[in-house]
Amino acid sequence: MSASPVFSIIVPTHKRPMLLGRALQSIKQQSFLSGSEAGQVEVLVVSDVIDASTDAVCSQLLGSHDRYLRRSGVAGPALSRNLALDMAQGSYVLFLDDDDALQPHWLEELAASTAFAHQIPIYADCTVIAERRLASGPEMLSATPMSCAGLLNDWLHVKNQVHMSCYALPRYYIGSQRFDPYMRAYEDWEFLLGLYRKRPAEHVGIQASFVFEVYDETSDRRGGSTEATGTDAVLDYLYVYRRYPGPDEAIRARRAALLALHGLQVAQEFL
């Protein structure tokens, strides 16, 4: 067993034990763990609420190398991820929402990549799965493999481009960067934009995750730190734009156009 893990996988959760179980199973079933590598992966689950069903799932699926924390304070993934980041020991940090899952060979293929050997930030591909979430469990409707090659570019200054679960980020690269707990949503985009401005991640052609999306009213939908719609969502965009000014006129024009689509007129020189 190595002195410290290779991978730290951070999973924020909020009262979704059935989906959390699917996410954790996808980690424990990684082909990377088929040999003596168990100690090279640590899972950090942080719940923002006390929930007996979540406790039971974590007790069943987490091992001695993993950590499960129940925190107080404002609900939402930002503070949960920050707490886990402060505790992470792995050379690489990965993030997994509690309603998504890792693809079975992600860690094995990642560890064999040239980019990983050079300890550089990485983003990969995913498969988007549409599903209905019933009391008996999720029901898959469709699966669409998606290549993210070329998606991480300066358009990230306008809106998010690559799902959080597609990234593998060296801990040294993250440094002191943390998620903004005051954002209503899009805190993952703001976090990634801050890192992108340090150095863009490089793409590897590996399927990293299953991103599950709900297109009906069978269950709660994916959200940010809190639900953000309408004016709140537009204000979060504006908040990010003010924190990270557009690097050129073309980006500022795109930002102004996106805000205008949502009914907010802002002169591009302020973006």
C-alpha positions in Angstrom: 0.0 0.0 0.0 1.4 3.4 -0.9 1.9 6.1 1.8 -0.8 8.2 0.2 -3.6 7.5 -2.4 -3.2 8.1 -6.1 -6.9 9.3 -6.5 -9.2 11.2 -4.2 -12.8 11.0 -5.4 -15.1 13.6 -3.8 -18.8 12.9 -3.7 -21.2 15.5 -2.2 -24.6 14.2 -1.3 -28.0 15.3 -0.1 -30.6 12.7 0.9 -30.4 10.5 -2.3 -29.3 7.2 -0.8 -30.4 5.1 -3.8 -28.5 7.2 -6.3 -25.5 7.6 -4.0 -25.3 3.8 -3.8 -25.1 3.6 -7.6 -22.3 6.2 -7.6 -20.3 4.5 -4.9 -20.8 1.1 -6.5 -19.3 2.5 -9.7 -16.2 3.5 -7.8 -15.8 0.2 -6.0 -16.2 -1.7 -9.2 -13.4 0.1 -11.0 -11.1 -2.3 -12.9 -8.2 -0.3 -11.4 -9.1 -1.9 -8.1 -8.9 -5.5 -9.3 -5.4 -6.0 -7.9 -3.7 -4.6 -4.8 -4.6 -1.0 -5.6 -7.4 -0.6 -3.0 -5.3 1.8 -0.9 -4.6 4.0 -3.9 -8.1 5.3 -4.1 -9.8 7.2 -1.3 -13.5 8.2 -1.5 -14.7 11.2 0.5 -18.4 11.4 0.8 -19.8 14.6 2.4 -23.5 14.9 3.3 -25.0 18.3 4.1 -27.7 16.7 6.2 -28.1 13.9 8.8 -29.9 11.1 7.1 -30.0 7.5 8.3 -30.4 6.0 4.8 -27.3 7.8 3.6 -25.5 6.6 6.7 -26.4 3.0 5.9 -25.3 3.2 2.2 -21.9 4.6 3.3 -21.5 2.0 6.0 -22.1 -0.7 3.5 -20.0 0.6 0.6 -17.1 2.6 2.0 -13.9 1.0 3.1 -11.2 1.7 5.6 -9.4 4.0 3.2 -12.5 6.1 2.7 -14.1 8.9 4.7 -17.7 9.8 5.3 -18.6 13.2 6.9 -21.9 14.8 7.9 -21.6 18.5 8.0 -23.7 21.4 9.3 -24.3 24.7 7.7 -25.9 25.8 4.4 -27.0 22.9 2.2 -25.3 22.5 -1.2 -22.4 20.9 -2.9 -20.0 23.8 -2.7 -19.2 23.6 1.0 -19.2 19.8 0.9 -16.6 19.8 -1.9 -14.5 22.4 -0.1 -14.5 20.3 3.1 -13.4 17.2 1.2 -10.8 19.2 -0.8 -9.2 20.3 2.5 -8.9 16.6 3.5 -8.0 15.0 0.2 -4.6 13.2 0.1 -4.5 11.9 -3.5 -2.2 13.1 -6.2 -5.3 13.5 -8.5 -8.7 14.7 -7.4 -11.9 13.7 -9.1 -15.4 14.9 -8.5 -18.6 12.8 -8.8 -22.1 14.0 -8.2 -24.2 11.6 -6.2 -26.6 11.0 -9.1 -23.8 10.1 -11.6 -21.4 7.2 -12.0 -17.9 6.4 -13.1 -17.4 4.3 -16.2 -15.8 0.9 -15.1 -12.3 1.4 -16.7 -11.9 5.1 -16.1 -9.2 5.0 -13.4 -7.3 2.2 -15.1 -7.1 3.9 -18.4 -6.5 7.3 -16.8 -3.5 5.9 -14.8 -2.1 4.5 -18.1 -2.3 7.8 -20.0 0.7 9.9 -20.9 -1.0 13.0 -19.5 -1.4 11.3 -16.1 2.3 10.3 -16.1 3.2 14.0 -16.6 0.8 15.0 -13.8 -1.1 17.5 -15.9 -4.8 18.5 -15.6 -7.0 16.2 -17.6 -10.5 16.2 -19.0 -12.1 13.2 -20.8 -15.4 12.0 -22.3 -18.7 10.8 -20.9 -22.0 9.1 -21.8 -25.2 11.1 -21.2 -28.0 8.8 -20.0 -31.6 10.0 -19.9 -33.6 8.3 -17.2 -36.8 8.3 -15.1 -36.4 8.0 -11.4 -39.1 5.9 -9.8 -39.6 4.7 -6.3 -38.4 1.3 -7.4 -35.2 2.7 -8.9 -33.9 4.5 -12.0 -35.2 3.5 -15.4 -32.9 4.2 -18.4 -34.5 5.8 -21.5 -31.5 6.4 -23.7 -27.7 6.5 -23.7 -25.6 8.9 -25.8 -21.8 8.7 -25.8 -20.2 12.2 -26.0 -16.7 13.2 -27.0 -15.6 16.3 -25.2 -12.5 16.8 -27.4 -12.1 20.5 -28.2 -14.9 21.7 -25.9 -12.6 23.2 -23.3 -11.7 26.5 -24.9 -12.2 30.2 -24.3 -16.0 29.6 -24.6 -15.7 28.5 -21.0 -15.6 32.3 -20.2 -19.2 32.4 -21.4 -20.7 29.2 -20.0 -19.7 25.7 -18.8 -18.6 23.3 -21.5 -17.5 20.0 -19.8 -19.2 18.1 -17.0 -17.4 18.1 -13.6 -17.2 14.3 -13.6 -15.0 14.3 -16.7 -12.1 16.0 -15.0 -9.0 14.5 -13.2 -7.1 17.4 -11.6 -3.7 17.2 -9.9 -4.0 18.4 -6.3 -1.1 20.7 -6.7 -2.9 22.3 -9.7 -6.1 23.0 -7.6 -4.0 24.6 -4.9 -6.1 27.0 -2.9 -8.9 27.2 -5.5 -12.3 26.4 -3.8 -16.0 26.4 -4.7 -17.9 29.6 -4.0 -20.6 28.7 -1.4 -22.5 32.0 -2.1 -23.5 31.1 -5.6 -27.0 29.8 -6.2 -25.8 27.5 -8.9 -22.9 27.1 -11.4 -20.3 27.0 -8.6 -18.7 24.1 -10.5 -18.3 26.3 -13.6 -16.8 29.2 -11.6 -14.4 26.8 -10.0 -13.3 25.3 -13.3 -13.0 28.7 -14.9 -10.6 29.8 -12.2 -8.4 26.8 -12.9 -8.7 27.2 -16.7 -7.2 30.6 -16.4 -4.2 29.1 -14.6 -3.7 26.4 -17.2 -6.2 24.6 -19.5 -6.7 20.9 -18.9 -5.7 18.5 -21.7 -8.2 16.1 -23.3 -7.7 12.3 -23.3 -10.0 10.1 -25.3 -11.3 8.0 -22.5 -14.9 7.5 -21.3 -14.8 8.9 -17.8 -18.4 8.9 -16.5 -22.1 8.3 -16.9 -23.9 11.6 -16.6 -27.6 10.9 -15.7 -30.2 13.5 -16.7 -33.9 13.6 -15.8 -36.2 15.0 -18.4 -39.5 14.5 -16.6 -41.0 15.1 -13.2 -40.2 11.7 -11.7 -37.6 13.1 -9.4 -35.6 16.2 -8.3 -33.5 17.6 -11.1 -29.8 18.4 -11.0 -29.0 21.7 -9.4 -26.3 23.8 -7.9 -25.8 24.9 -4.3 -29.4 25.9 -4.3 -32.0 25.9 -7.0 -31.4 28.7 -9.4 -33.9 29.7 -12.1 -34.8 32.8 -14.0 -33.4 36.0 -12.6 -31.2 34.2 -10.0 -29.5 32.1 -12.7 -28.8 35.2 -14.8 -27.4 37.0 -11.8 -25.0 34.1 -11.2 -23.8 34.4 -14.8 -23.2 38.1 -14.2 -21.4 37.4 -10.9 -18.9 35.1 -12.7 -18.5 37.6 -15.5 -17.6 40.3 -13.1 -15.2 38.1 -11.2 -13.4 36.9 -14.4 -13.5 39.7 -17.0 -13.7 38.6 -20.6 -10.3 38.2 -22.1 -11.2 39.7 -25.5 -13.9 41.6 -27.3 -15.4 38.4 -28.9 -15.9 36.8 -25.5 -17.5 39.9 -24.1 -19.9 40.1 -27.0 -20.9 36.5 -26.5 -21.5 37.2 -22.8 -23.7 40.2 -23.6 -25.7 38.1 -26.1 -26.3 35.3 -23.6 -27.5 37.7 -21.0 -29.7 39.5 -23.5 -31.4 36.1 -24.3 -32.4 36.0 -20.7 -33.7 39.6 -20.6 -30.7 41.3 -19.1 -29.1 44.1 -21.2 -25.5 44.8 -20.2 -23.0 46.7 -22.3 -20.2 44.4 -23.3 -17.5 46.8 -22.1 -18.7 45.9 -18.5 -18.2 42.1 -19.2 
